[in-house]
């Protein structure tokens, strides 16, 4: 089976040396990916198009998946190649392909011809071959506007390619024609789409994840990152970097004024990302920020946040609406994973500032122990993206309890501000107050759990509580992985 690869139009308007370089890179990228499917597949051609030969029927679907997801391709055509001498030869070659297809249908024939040595024009072929098909098949007739079937042919030299199917490509530029970047990925809708968009533009995309919620969150982000790499950029090896940021979050929550927390957290992430980028020899970081989507993304706040970055910051989503971003996530296959990713919101202020002032932010940061940030950067784990799923084992299950038995301990892990606004008793005192008799209540903010777990009594059962059940699940799972079997999640019946 043969495919003709049409270049993304922006490639064709490049200068001659740039165009040649882009085409050579695209050819190399396709060779790497297609030969994984079948070593016998060959990619050839230059300048105007690329040809893919040797795809057997059993590998057709996999090969077309690669062609539809490789940056730099405008469209690709599955074709039947035939040598010919005359226009009548083309008609005779076309009959076996289209006799059954045209039964009871209107049709038109569109021909594209390359080369100046033919004694005929494209219109000549359309008229003679189209007329012959009309006479020699059971077609209803020729219809140039809105036909039932449009037959496409491409003529190059003395070869005629009869198009079986044409499919759109991904567009963009071949991966590797632009510099590499570091994408800050959380596993949600925004960062996944942002990573895809810069990748599509030819930027080799490494991933940096700031772990705020334990291994369960990290596993989910690894799966999203691997999916993006495997589907859209597996011609190049990239890195996945996981930065343990729980300590940074705890430091912010204990030392920084509430309204400034979100902006300062982002500044810490930018600082860490710059250091990681230096380690990987990268000059640019990518984020999923969109103007005014959340409080930290107002122009004033973005300006203050970006001041700490020595690297160029790209924001592919900067003017996109959320529904538009979610639509793209559906198209690229990350929607379902992103929709199940836990929102780790513990560090978000109750009343976050939307107009951060640099002097105020810098004053708050003077209270922050930057040794904590340095330790997080030092402890960052760098993995090759093709290995990130190998160390993912089946996650231990955390038992969810709807009733707290006498002698057990409920641990309210919410932020102190949340507890002040809504006490535990006000949230769970509805039908079952009696169920809490003989139950001890501890208030340990989530950012302090790791420090306090050593004080837990091994003989008691500890039930973690938060209002949405997300953070309690994450932290209980994190402790479970460390060997603490007496931790559970408390979700009282509403």
KAFENDA-V809422 format. One record per pair of residues at least 24 apart in sequence whose ideal C-beta (glycine too) atoms are under 6 Angstrom apart, sorted by sequence separation. I is the first residue (numbers start at 1). J is the second residue. If there is no record, write none. Layout:
i=I j=J
i=I j=J
This chain:
i=178 j=202
i=180 j=204
i=181 j=205
i=182 j=206
i=183 j=207
i=184 j=208
i=185 j=209
i=218 j=242
i=462 j=486
i=37 j=62
i=177 j=202
i=178 j=203
i=446 j=471
i=461 j=486
i=462 j=487
i=463 j=488
i=464 j=489
i=465 j=490
i=37 j=63
i=182 j=208
i=285 j=311
i=289 j=315
i=449 j=475
i=175 j=202
i=284 j=311
i=290 j=317
i=291 j=318
i=463 j=490
i=172 j=200
i=173 j=201
i=174 j=202
i=283 j=311
i=284 j=312
i=285 j=313
i=286 j=314
i=287 j=315
i=290 j=318
i=172 j=201
i=173 j=202
i=175 j=204
i=243 j=272
i=288 j=317
i=410 j=439
i=416 j=445
i=446 j=475
i=170 j=200
i=266 j=296
i=290 j=320
i=415 j=445
i=211 j=242
i=408 j=439
i=409 j=440
i=410 j=441
i=411 j=442
i=412 j=443
i=34 j=66
i=107 j=139
i=192 j=224
i=196 j=228
i=204 j=236
i=206 j=238
i=403 j=435
i=404 j=436
i=406 j=438
i=33 j=66
i=187 j=220
i=195 j=228
i=199 j=232
i=206 j=239
i=207 j=240
i=208 j=241
i=209 j=242
i=210 j=243
i=211 j=244
i=212 j=245
i=263 j=296
i=409 j=442
i=411 j=444
i=413 j=446
i=105 j=139
i=106 j=140
i=187 j=221
i=199 j=233
i=211 j=245
i=262 j=296
i=277 j=311
i=102 j=137
i=103 j=138
i=106 j=141
i=210 j=245
i=241 j=276
i=274 j=309
i=404 j=439
i=108 j=144
i=274 j=310
i=102 j=139
i=106 j=143
i=187 j=224
i=212 j=249
i=271 j=308
i=274 j=311
i=87 j=125
i=91 j=129
i=99 j=137
i=263 j=301
i=267 j=305
i=270 j=308
i=90 j=129
i=108 j=147
i=266 j=305
i=270 j=309
i=107 j=147
i=185 j=225
i=87 j=128
i=91 j=132
i=106 j=147
i=267 j=308
i=106 j=148
i=107 j=149
i=108 j=150
i=109 j=151
i=110 j=152
i=111 j=153
i=112 j=154
i=113 j=155
i=114 j=156
i=115 j=157
i=6 j=49
i=105 j=148
i=5 j=49
i=105 j=149
i=107 j=151
i=4 j=49
i=5 j=50
i=26 j=72
i=3 j=52
i=2 j=53
i=409 j=460
i=411 j=462
i=413 j=464
i=304 j=356
i=414 j=466
i=408 j=461
i=409 j=462
i=410 j=463
i=411 j=464
i=412 j=465
i=413 j=466
i=1 j=55
i=304 j=358
i=300 j=355
i=301 j=356
i=408 j=463
i=410 j=465
i=298 j=354
i=295 j=352
i=304 j=361
i=175 j=233
i=210 j=269
i=295 j=354
i=404 j=463
i=413 j=472
i=175 j=235
i=175 j=236
i=401 j=463
i=8 j=72
i=428 j=492
i=9 j=74
i=97 j=162
i=208 j=273
i=8 j=74
i=7 j=74
i=350 j=417
i=5 j=73
i=6 j=74
i=208 j=276
i=6 j=75
i=346 j=415
i=90 j=160
i=5 j=76
i=3 j=76
i=4 j=77
i=206 j=280
i=3 j=78
i=4 j=79
i=83 j=158
i=83 j=159
i=84 j=160
i=2 j=79
i=81 j=159
i=82 j=160
i=398 j=476
i=2 j=81
i=398 j=477
i=81 j=161
i=410 j=490
i=79 j=161
i=80 j=162
i=265 j=347
i=398 j=480
i=79 j=163
i=396 j=480
i=77 j=163
i=78 j=164
i=261 j=347
i=262 j=348
i=78 j=165
i=262 j=349
i=401 j=488
i=198 j=286
i=261 j=349
i=77 j=166
i=184 j=273
i=399 j=488
i=400 j=489
i=401 j=490
i=259 j=349
i=262 j=352
i=402 j=492
i=75 j=166
i=76 j=167
i=258 j=349
i=398 j=489
i=400 j=491
i=402 j=493
i=194 j=286
i=259 j=351
i=75 j=168
i=76 j=169
i=259 j=352
i=263 j=356
i=75 j=169
i=194 j=288
i=259 j=353
i=74 j=169
i=182 j=277
i=73 j=169
i=191 j=288
i=190 j=288
i=249 j=347
i=68 j=167
i=71 j=170
i=182 j=282
i=346 j=446
i=69 j=170
i=71 j=172
i=72 j=173
i=72 j=174
i=180 j=282
i=275 j=377
i=71 j=174
i=181 j=284
i=182 j=285
i=183 j=286
i=184 j=287
i=71 j=175
i=260 j=364
i=181 j=286
i=268 j=373
i=272 j=377
i=257 j=364
i=256 j=364
i=224 j=334
i=255 j=367
i=224 j=337
i=255 j=368
i=251 j=368
i=198 j=316
i=251 j=369
i=197 j=316
i=220 j=341
i=251 j=372
i=194 j=316
i=194 j=317
i=248 j=372
i=247 j=372
i=248 j=373
i=346 j=471
i=190 j=317
i=248 j=376
i=342 j=470
i=71 j=200
i=71 j=202
i=213 j=344
i=245 j=376
i=193 j=325
i=212 j=344
i=244 j=376
i=243 j=376
i=190 j=325
i=193 j=328
i=244 j=379
i=189 j=325
i=193 j=329
i=196 j=332
i=189 j=326
i=243 j=380
i=241 j=380
i=242 j=381
i=189 j=329
i=241 j=382
i=192 j=334
i=239 j=382
i=240 j=383
i=29 j=174
i=240 j=385
i=29 j=175
i=192 j=338
i=237 j=384
i=238 j=385
i=26 j=174
i=240 j=388
i=25 j=174
i=189 j=338
i=188 j=338
i=25 j=176
i=22 j=174
i=25 j=177
i=188 j=341
i=187 j=341
i=22 j=177
i=229 j=385
i=69 j=231
i=226 j=388
i=8 j=171
i=69 j=232
i=226 j=389
i=222 j=388
i=219 j=392
i=253 j=447
i=250 j=447
i=249 j=447
i=33 j=235
i=32 j=235
i=29 j=235
i=216 j=474
i=214 j=474
i=213 j=474
i=216 j=477
i=214 j=478
i=215 j=481
